[in-house]
Amino acid sequence: MANLITLQQFKDAEGIQSPKDDYKITRIIDSVSELVKTYCANTFVDYYSTNKVEVFSIDWGTYIVQLTESPVNTIVSVETRDQPDSAYIALPNDKWYFESTTDSIVSINGISYSNWPRGVGSVKITYTAGYASTPLDLQIAVIDLINYYFKDEHKSRRTLQGATMENAPSGEGRGFPDHIKRVLDMHKNF
């Protein structure tokens, strides 16, 4: 999967010319990208031009399923099946509605709601979502988080040229510095 920022974008933002730390920075970029995607429950760039397929098992009467990626760009197909060993059947566009404010697909029958079929893997939705490139505010948070790990600011005690520095736990034990957490929370899917 794609990283949220490239090595060159990081180096340009930080004014770094030397290739001496490229390997370490690249490893941190890989890790921070996965960390941010996991925390936010969104991949942001992975499914912008690649189809995401989600299968939902419906255990109760419901007419709505919420997609995991956002923002949704295109709904490619909405399919259902009545039995786990049956083939999926594509629903025509007049049998479902895309609710853009919640990135959800609603099952409809005319102008009223209609419950999805119940069962294991009864609903399959194929769609694209995300951004062509990482949003700028998120890029800044990712750059700050890369620096946070690159400069070992995540460690509570560091020694630098014989002096010991104590870092207070950031974010009241939440794991991210407050200024980074604020940006990540704006992009988090709940």
C-alpha positions, 0 to 999 in steps of 0.5 A: 500500500502507498505511503502518505508521504514520500522520502523526497516530500519529507526531505523537501519539507525539512530542507534535508539534502544529504542522503545519509539518513535516507534508509532510516527515514524511509523505514520511519515513513513506512511505519508512520504511514501504517500507524496513521492509517490504522489510527484513523481507520482510513487509508486515504490514498490506497483506493483512490484509483483502485477498487475497494471491495467490502463484504457485509454480513447482515445479522439483523434487519437494517437498511444501511451499511457504512463503508470504511474508506472515505471520502467515497468517490465512486460506487462501482457496484452494489451486489447482494445474495440470499445464501452464502453459496449463491452468486452475487447479483448486481442491484440496479441503481434505483434499489440503493442510495449513496448517503454522502454525509455518512459514506453509507449505502442505503437499500431502498424500494422506491422512496422508502427503506428496504432491509438488506438481505440477512446472512453471511456475506449478503452484501458486497459493495465495490467502490473507490475512495480517498484522495489523489494525494495526501491532504496538506494538513495530514502531510504536516502531521505525518512530517511532524510524526516522522520527526517525532520518531526520527529525533527520538522525541517519543522516548521519555528520557534521552541523553544528548552530549552528556545532558539528560532530557526528560520528556513529559508524556505527550497527549496525556498517555495517548501516544501522539503529541497533542498537535499531531493528535488534533490533526489526526482526529479530524481525519479519523473515521469513527 
